[in-house]
């Protein structure tokens, strides 16, 4: 069976989130708030009845996913193609530090999905590798269920959503960010992915 619904779930708050630092591929840890956010999201996500969860191999996503899979008893796969955008030389820096060292470039990055931080990836490149995961799920005999949940990262969720619904690349920056432990719901109909919810979640 090929998936009819995808739920793209962002990880809980991390120590880097709390400190305002850019993470990218750095393997930051969930804070106590982040763990609680994941637990609080479980009832909302359980209503989708996912039969498979696939998580980024970065522990903030894997730990978040484990809270759900242990609560509802579904299998967990790990796939490093679901990692966050590699931010190159910006990883570990605060926004203020990036702006001092690379004046104007953070605004350029926000406004152009084809532009990458020095030594890093563009949003378009991130979308391409994440799309491979979805394409694999849609192959015959993939073993995917009706609903699959991807536990991943905010930048990747934005880019993958834009690609799956076919937004022109120039419009991708119009999409807002995803709050910690919020999600996107996409449903496939007539061979096309349709956006049903964006940045959904429970704030408590």
C-alpha positions, -999 to 999 in steps of 0.1 A, spaced: 0 0 0 13 35 -8 8 63 17 -23 84 13 -14 108 41 20 122 53 24 140 86 56 160 89 64 166 125 91 190 139 111 179 169 107 195 203 127 224 217 165 218 220 192 234 240 203 252 208 167 265 201 166 278 237 200 296 232 190 310 198 218 291 180 216 276 145 218 238 145 218 224 111 236 190 113 248 196 148 234 170 172 217 191 198 196 176 227 160 181 237 154 203 267 129 193 294 105 216 276 111 198 243 104 164 259 72 177 274 62 192 240 66 158 224 45 141 251 18 168 248 16 163 210 10 125 212 -28 126 215 -31 150 185 -8 129 164 -23 96 175 -56 105 158 -39 102 124 -33 65 133 2 63 117 14 28 111 50 38 105 72 66 118 105 76 100 128 99 118 159 119 110 190 103 126 198 135 145 188 128 181 165 157 186 142 142 159 148 105 169 141 113 206 109 132 197 98 103 175 104 77 202 80 95 225 53 89 200 62 54 188 65 41 224 31 57 233 12 42 203 32 11 196 43 16 160 76 9 143 103 35 139 128 37 110 158 61 109 167 79 77 195 104 75 180 120 44 155 136 68 183 157 85 179 194 88 195 218 63 233 218 66 241 253 75 278 252 67 299 279 84 268 292 103 262 260 124 265 268 161 263 305 157 235 328 169 217 349 144 235 380 157 269 363 152 259 353 116 248 389 108 281 403 121 303 379 102 281 377 70 262 410 67 230 407 48 235 370 39 209 357 64 182 379 47 194 366 13 191 330 26 156 336 38 145 352 5 161 327 -20 154 290 -17 182 283 -42 209 301 -21 230 282 5 250 294 34 288 291 29 296 254 29 260 244 34 228 234 15 201 254 -2 164 246 6 160 232 -29 188 207 -22 172 197 11 139 192 -6 155 169 -32 170 146 -7 138 145 15 117 139 -16 137 107 -22 122 93 11 87 100 -1 94 86 -35 107 54 -19 75 51 1 54 54 -30 72 26 -48 53 -7 -52 60 -31 -24 75 -4 -2 56 -17 28 43 18 36 10 21 53 -19 45 46 -4 71 69 33 77 75 47 102 99 81 118 93 98 132 125 122 158 112 132 195 112 116 228 105 136 238 75 132 204 59 95 204 65 91 238 48 111 227 18 96 193 14 60 207 17 67 233 -10 81 206 -33 53 181 -27 25 206 -34 44 220 -65 49 256 -54 72 276 -77 106 278 -61 104 316 -60 74 315 -37 89 291 -11 101 319 12 64 329 16 59 299 38 63 305 75 84 285 99 72 255 119 70 257 156 86 231 178 65 199 179 40 213 153 32 195 121 21 196 85 -5 173 71 -5 163 34 -30 141 17 -26 125 -17 -55 125 -41 -55 117 -79 -17 113 -77 -11 148 -62 -2 159 -27 -26 185 -12 -19 206 18 -45 200 46 -28 216 76 3 237 81 20 245 114 -7 227 133 -3 216 169 -13 222 204 3 250 224 4 244 261 
